[in-house]
Amino acid sequence: MHGIGNDYVYINGFEIQVADPSALAIQIAHRHTGVGGDGLILVLPPDAGVEAHVRMRMFNADGSESQMCGNGIRCVCKFAHDRGLATANPMQIQTDRGVLTLEYTLDPTGLVEQIRVNMGPPILTPAQVPVALPTPQTDPIINAPTNDLVDWSQTPAGADWITHCQLDQRMTCVSMGNPHVMFYCQDVSKVPLEQVGPILENHAIFPERMNIHFVQIHSRSEVTMRTWERGSGITQACGTGASAVCVAGVLTNQTDHEILAHLPGGDLTLQWPPPGSTPGSTPGSTSESTFGNALGSEAGDVYMTGPATEVFTGNWPD
């Protein structure tokens, strides 16, 4: 299954027990010797005492386990509904980020087509993202200079790409249950992501590694982004990353509370409603004063809407 090109292999954990999902993820996600994908996702019964319909466990292509996957959770919803594991709408899905709520619409054949996910509130406290700067920070990391942290000119691609894409070397860091860093530039197509991505993912200031996003702003309501995901490399889409991009745009006062994000695999609609508003409205632009609550513990939930697609089914030998 895939969510706008972010593809994972899904296993029905209601029927099948996987003894070593990390090892299986490495084998099954290999694009030459396995099925091929960005990783492995298990669709499981919820843990005892947890008020949810199903549980999601997600493993990257390198076998590491992640807390959340925005595109993956939409596919879990479709998987659970279309196979009769859960038919509630809204559906509650247990993740390592907590229990998330998903609403969905059906196509003419009765299968799930579009899903809207309440991604929960962003985490902005540096220690919880986590980001460990040389000088400890308590305030959210918004438009923070990186010139003294990253020697951009010494990347394998050299320094020319920085000029070509007009990179803003400041970073904004957000966690959506997994960590994200955003960099803005004028042309994301000119970023040598395959060379820059692994350097940033494994930088010392990111103790749990990092998901890297380069963002190009077209207007206050439209962006294009490219992603390097920790543990998987370049991916066609990242739902938690797109959610983080929405948050970062509001915090840096570059985009509105609702945006359309263009990713290599397709489009997602993101909303981070301002305090006191209701999801589904179309708020206008923001400023630091009108969204001050976002910088504290009262940050509101982010909403992501997009499709989920089943590609094929098969059997994997034991």
C-alpha positions in Angstrom: 0.0 0.0 0.0 1.1 3.6 -0.4 0.0 7.1 0.6 1.0 9.3 -2.3 4.0 7.2 -3.1 5.2 6.6 0.5 5.0 2.8 0.3 5.1 0.1 3.0 4.4 -3.6 3.2 1.4 -4.2 5.6 0.8 -7.4 7.5 -2.4 -8.4 9.2 -1.3 -8.9 12.8 -4.7 -10.1 13.8 -3.9 -13.3 12.0 -0.1 -13.5 11.8 2.6 -13.1 14.5 5.9 -11.7 13.3 8.7 -12.8 15.6 11.3 -10.3 14.5 9.7 -7.3 12.6 13.0 -5.4 12.5 14.7 -8.1 10.6 11.7 -8.7 8.4 11.5 -5.0 7.6 15.1 -5.1 6.3 14.4 -8.1 4.1 11.0 -7.3 2.8 11.6 -3.6 2.1 14.7 -4.2 0.0 13.8 -2.9 -3.5 15.9 -5.5 -5.3 15.8 -8.6 -3.3 12.5 -8.1 -1.4 9.0 -6.7 -2.1 10.4 -3.2 -2.0 9.2 -0.3 0.1 10.0 2.4 2.6 9.5 -0.1 5.4 7.1 -2.5 7.2 3.9 -1.8 9.1 2.0 -4.2 11.3 -1.7 -3.8 11.8 -2.4 -5.3 15.2 -5.1 -5.5 17.9 -4.8 -2.6 20.3 -3.0 -3.2 23.6 -5.1 -4.2 26.6 -6.8 -1.3 28.2 -6.2 1.1 25.2 -9.4 2.6 23.8 -8.6 2.0 20.1 -9.8 -0.1 17.2 -6.4 -1.2 15.9 -2.7 -0.6 16.6 0.0 0.4 14.2 3.7 -0.5 14.5 6.0 1.0 11.9 9.5 -0.1 10.9 11.8 1.7 8.5 13.7 0.1 5.7 16.8 -0.2 7.9 14.8 -2.1 10.6 14.6 0.8 13.1 11.2 1.4 14.6 9.5 4.8 14.4 6.8 6.3 16.5 4.5 7.5 13.7 3.9 7.7 9.9 1.3 10.0 8.6 1.0 8.3 5.2 1.2 4.9 6.8 -1.6 5.5 9.3 -4.0 6.4 6.5 -3.2 3.1 4.9 -3.7 1.3 8.2 -7.2 2.9 8.3 -7.9 1.6 4.8 -6.4 -1.8 5.6 -8.5 -2.2 8.7 -11.8 -1.0 7.2 -11.5 -2.8 3.8 -10.7 -6.1 5.6 -13.4 -5.8 8.2 -11.0 -5.5 11.1 -12.6 -2.2 12.2 -15.4 -0.3 10.5 -15.9 2.6 13.0 -15.9 6.1 11.5 -14.1 7.9 13.1 -11.5 5.2 13.7 -9.2 5.2 16.6 -5.7 3.9 15.9 -3.1 3.3 18.6 0.5 4.4 17.7 3.6 5.1 19.7 2.5 8.8 19.5 -0.8 7.9 21.3 -4.2 7.1 20.0 -5.1 9.1 16.9 -8.5 9.8 15.3 -9.2 9.3 11.6 -12.3 10.1 9.6 -12.7 8.7 6.1 -14.8 8.7 3.0 -15.6 5.7 0.8 -15.5 5.2 -3.0 -18.5 3.9 -4.9 -17.4 0.3 -4.2 -17.4 0.8 -0.4 -13.7 1.0 0.0 -11.8 3.7 1.9 -10.6 6.5 -0.5 -9.8 9.7 1.4 -8.7 9.9 5.1 -8.4 12.9 7.4 -6.1 12.3 10.4 -6.0 14.3 13.6 -2.2 14.2 13.9 -2.2 15.6 17.5 -0.4 18.8 18.6 3.2 19.5 17.5 6.0 19.1 20.0 8.1 22.3 20.0 10.3 21.9 23.2 13.9 21.3 21.9 14.6 18.6 24.4 11.5 16.7 23.4 11.9 17.0 19.6 14.8 16.2 20.4 17.5 18.7 19.4 20.6 19.2 21.4 22.3 22.4 20.5 25.7 23.3 22.0 24.0 25.9 24.1 20.8 24.3 25.5 17.6 25.9 24.4 14.3 26.1 26.1 12.4 28.2 23.5 11.2 26.5 20.3 13.8 26.3 17.5 12.4 28.7 14.9 14.5 30.2 12.1 17.6 29.2 14.1 21.0 29.9 12.4 23.0 26.8 11.5 26.2 28.4 10.1 28.1 27.6 13.2 26.6 24.1 13.3 26.8 22.8 9.7 29.6 23.5 7.3 27.3 23.7 4.3 30.2 24.4 1.8 31.8 21.1 2.7 28.9 18.9 1.6 29.8 16.3 -1.0 28.0 18.4 -3.7 30.2 21.4 -2.9 28.8 24.8 -2.3 27.3 25.7 -5.7 24.0 24.1 -4.9 23.4 26.5 -2.0 23.5 29.4 -4.4 21.5 27.6 -7.1 18.6 26.7 -4.8 19.0 29.9 -2.7 19.0 28.1 0.5 18.0 29.8 3.7 20.5 28.2 6.1 18.2 28.7 9.2 16.3 25.7 10.6 13.0 25.2 12.3 12.5 22.0 14.3 9.2 20.3 15.1 8.2 16.9 16.4 5.0 15.2 15.3 5.8 12.2 17.5 9.0 11.8 15.3 11.5 14.6 14.8 11.6 17.0 11.7 13.8 19.9 10.6 12.7 22.3 7.9 14.9 24.4 5.6 13.5 26.9 3.1 14.8 27.5 -0.3 13.7 29.0 -3.7 14.0 25.7 -5.7 13.9 22.4 -4.0 14.7 20.6 -7.3 18.3 21.9 -7.0 18.9 20.4 -3.6 21.3 17.4 -3.8 19.2 15.5 -1.3 20.9 12.2 -1.7 24.2 13.8 -0.5 22.9 16.4 2.0 20.3 14.2 3.6 22.4 11.6 5.3 24.8 14.3 6.7 21.9 16.2 8.3 20.1 13.0 9.4 23.1 11.9 11.5 24.3 15.3 12.7 25.4 15.4 16.3 22.7 17.9 17.3 20.0 15.4 16.5 20.4 12.6 19.2 17.7 10.4 17.7 18.6 11.3 14.1 16.3 13.5 12.0 13.8 13.7 9.2 15.0 16.4 6.8 12.7 18.6 4.7 13.5 21.3 2.1 10.6 23.5 1.4 9.8 25.9 -1.4 7.0 28.4 -0.8 4.8 29.3 -3.8 2.2 31.4 -1.8 0.9 31.5 1.8 -1.3 28.5 1.0 0.9 26.4 -1.2 4.4 24.8 -0.9 6.5 22.1 -2.5 8.7 19.9 -0.3 11.3 17.2 -0.6 12.1 14.7 2.1 15.0 12.6 3.4 13.5 10.3 6.0 15.7 8.8 8.8 16.2 5.1 8.3 14.7 5.2 4.7 16.4 7.9 2.7 14.6 9.8 0.0 10.9 9.1 0.0 8.1 10.1 -2.2 6.1 11.6 0.7 6.1 12.1 4.4 2.8 12.8 6.2 4.3 13.7 9.6 6.8 15.8 7.7 4.1 17.7 5.8 2.4 18.3 9.1 5.6 19.7 10.5 6.0 21.9 7.4 2.5 23.3 8.1 3.5 24.1 11.6 6.8 25.6 10.7 5.2 27.8 8.1 2.9 29.3 10.7 5.6 29.7 13.3 7.9 31.5 10.8 4.9 33.5 9.4 5.5 32.4 5.9 2.3 30.4 5.3 -1.2 30.3 6.5 -2.9 27.8 8.9 -4.1 25.7 5.9 -1.8 24.7 3.1 -1.6 22.4 0.1 1.7 20.6 0.1 3.1 19.2 -3.1 5.3 16.1 -2.5 7.0 14.0 -5.2 4.3 11.3 -4.8 1.2 13.6 -4.7 -0.5 16.3 -2.6 -1.7 16.6 1.0 -3.9 19.2 2.6 -2.7 20.3 6.1 -4.4 22.4 8.7 -3.1 23.8 12.0 -6.1 25.8 13.2 -5.4 28.9 15.3 -6.6 28.8 18.9 -10.3 29.1 19.3 -11.1 28.1 15.7 -12.7 24.9 14.5 -11.0 22.4 12.1 -12.3 22.6 8.6 -12.5 26.4 8.4 -10.0 28.2 6.2 -8.1 30.6 8.5 -6.2 33.5 7.1 -2.6 34.6 7.7 -1.0 34.6 11.1 1.5 36.6 13.1 3.5 35.9 16.2 0.9 37.8 18.4 -2.1 35.9 17.0 -0.6 32.5 17.5 1.4 32.9 20.6 -0.3 29.9 22.2 1.4 27.7 19.6 4.8 28.3 21.3 3.6 26.7 24.5 1.8 23.6 25.8 -1.5 24.8 24.3 -0.6 24.2 20.7 -3.6 22.8 18.8 -3.9 19.7 16.8 -2.7 19.4 13.2 -5.0 17.8 10.6 -3.8 16.0 7.5 -6.0 14.8 4.6 -5.0 12.6 1.7 -5.6 9.2 0.0 -4.5 5.7 0.7 -4.0 3.1 -2.1 -3.7 -0.7 -2.1 -1.3 -1.9 -4.8 -1.3 -5.7 -4.4 -1.4 -8.6 -2.0 1.0 -11.6 -1.7 2.6 -14.2 0.5 6.1 -13.9 2.0 7.9 -17.2 2.7 8.7 -18.0 6.3 
